[in-house]
Amino acid sequence: MSALTLTPRALYEEVAELLRQRIFRRELEPGSWIDEMKLAEEYGISRTPLREALKVLAAEGLVTMKVRRGAYVTEVSEQDLADVYHLLALLESDAAGVVAARATDAERDDLRRLHTELAAAARPGHVDRELFFAINERFHMRLLAIANNRWRDQMVADLRKVMKLNRHNSLLKSGRIGESLKEHRAIMDAIEARDAEAAAVRMRAHFANGLEAAT
């Protein structure tokens, strides 16, 4: 197999991103052992940057390092998932309240456009789960950006990486995409009404329902 061409940024960061995407695509399954020698050969690199990349993914919770056994893709237990959703609900409901209270008209327009795209991806008979998930994430990230708290953003980014390990389960539950869209509509209604309390409550409900669908 020919070596991949890597970009000029720090080699271990590039390798970490390549592995991260393979984990999200389930090319590296939860619980599976990561063959360092095979990957180093595939990428045409030494094991040193590969091990640095694995340390990055371990810090994000995507990889678990086991003494004398190597690196494994993290398996997310029901308790892990419940903990992640609980924290995301706290952080993102707070952000939704801030956005409802403070967002400019232009920022509300951004969220409205993303919600419209989300609805298009969920059209009955033409549901695109992968597109829905991608737009859903963009909506949440834009909401967080508007709320403008970089410390919260950093925590949410790490938690969402762990959540992605289980994302297919929640998307495949019958009727979940339609329910999620309705929840987004309710959040948008609260934001447009500048009702901070309602926006926070509806965002918490959105995560509670997402957790139920994921377990």
N, C-alpha and C positions, 0 to 999 in steps of 0.2 A: 504494500500500500504506500502511495507517495505521501510525502510529508505535506502538511497544510502550510499555506503561506500566512504568517502572522503579522499583525500590524506593528508599527514602531513603539506603541506604548509598552509599559513594563510587561515582560513576557508572562510572568505569573498571573497578572491581571487578565491578560487575554485568555490564558488557559483556564482560569477560573470561570470566565464568562462562557467559554465553549462547554465546559462541564456542567455549568449551571443550566444551560439551555437543554443539554441532553437529559438532565435529571427531570426538568419540567416536561419534556416530551416523552418521558417514560422509556427512553432508550437505555437509561440506567435505572433499573427498578428499585423501589424502596426495599431495603434489606439486602440488596446485592453487594457483593464484594467488588471493590474497585481495583482492577488489575493495573498497577502502576507501570510495570514493565511494558505491557501491551500498549497502554496509552502513550507512554513516552516514545515508543517506536512509531506509533501512528502519527503523532504530532511532530516527530523529528526533533525531539528535544531531550535534554538530560532529565534525570529524575528530580534534580534540585528545584527547578521552577515548578514542576508538577506537584511536589510536596508542599511548596509555598502556596500554590493554588488551593490545595486540599485544606490547608490551614485556614484560608479565607472562607471556604465553604463550611468548614467546621464551626467557625465563629458565627456564621449566619444560621447555623442549625440544619443545613442541608446534608452535611456529612458527619458521621460519627467515627471518631478515631478509637480503635480498640488496641490495647497494649499487646504487642507481639502478634497481632492478627491483621493489622493494617486499617484501611479506611473502608467504610461501608456507607451506602446511601441511607440516610436516616429513615426509619420507620416511624410514622406519626401515630401514636396511640390515641384512643378516644379522649383520654384525659389531656394529652398534649393539645389536641384540637380544641377542646373546650376552653383550655387556658388561653390559647391564641385568640379565639373568637371573643372571649371575655375582654381581653385587653384591647383588641381592635374596636370593640363596641364602645368602650370607655373613651378611647382616643378620638375615634371618628365621630362619635355623637357630639363630643365637645367641639370638634371642628365644624360640624354642621350648624351648631348653634351660633358659632362665631360668624360663619358665612351668612346665615339668615339675618343677623343683626347688622353686619358691616359691609357686605359685598356691594360693589358698584353695579350700575345697570349693565355695563359692558361685561362684567364678570358673571352676572346672572345670565346674560345672553350666551356666554360660553357654555355654561352648564345646561342651558336649555337646548343648545345645538347638539351637545353630546347625548342628552336624553332622547332627542329625536332620532339620532343615529342608532341608539340602543333599541328603540321601538322598531326601527326598520329591520334590525337583525333578528327580531323576535316575531316577525309576521307569521301568523298561522299558516302552516303548510310550507313555509320557506324559512324555517328557523336555522340559523347558522350559529351553532353553539360556540365554536372557537372565536368567531367574530364578536358574538355577544360578550364573551368573557373579556376579550381585549378592550372593547369599548367600555364595558363596566369598570375595568381597572382604570382606564383613562379618566372616567367620570370621577372616581374616588380620588385619584391623584390630583386632578384639577381642583376639586373641592378643598383638598388639603393645602394646595399651593395658595389658594385664595385666603385660607385661614392664616397662612404665613407664620408657622412656628417650626423652625428647622429641626428642633429637638424632637418634636412629635413626628415630623416627617421621617426622620431617621429610624425611630422606633417602629413606625408603621411599615416602612420599607422592609425591615428585617422580618417582622411578623408575617407580612404578606408572602414572603418567599417560602416560609414554612407552610402557610395555608395552601400554596400552589401544589404542594406535594399531594394534596387530597382533593384538588379542585374538580377533577372529573366526576368523582362520586356525587358531589352536590349538583353538578350540571345535568347529570343523567337522570336524576329523580323526576318521575313523571309530573309535569305541570310546574316544575320549579322555576323555569325561565319566565313563564307568564306571571307567576307570583312575584318574582324578583322585580319584574318591570313595574307592576302595580306599586310595589314598595318604593321604587325610585320615583314614581309619579307623586306619591304621597310626600316624599321628602322634598321634591321640587315645589310642590304646592306650598309647603311650609316656608321654604326659602323665599319664594316669590311673595308670600304674605308677610315676610320679615318677622315670622314667628319663631324666635330662637328656641323656645321651650319645645314646641311641637316638632321642630326639625331634629332636635336632639333625641326626643322620645321615639320618633319614627326611624331614625338611624339605628338606635339600639334594637328596635323590633326587627329591623332588616337583618342585623347580624344574628339575632336569636333564631330567626327563621332559617337563615343560611346554615347555622350550626345544626339545626334539626334535620335539614336536608342532607348534610354531609356525613351524618353518623347513622 
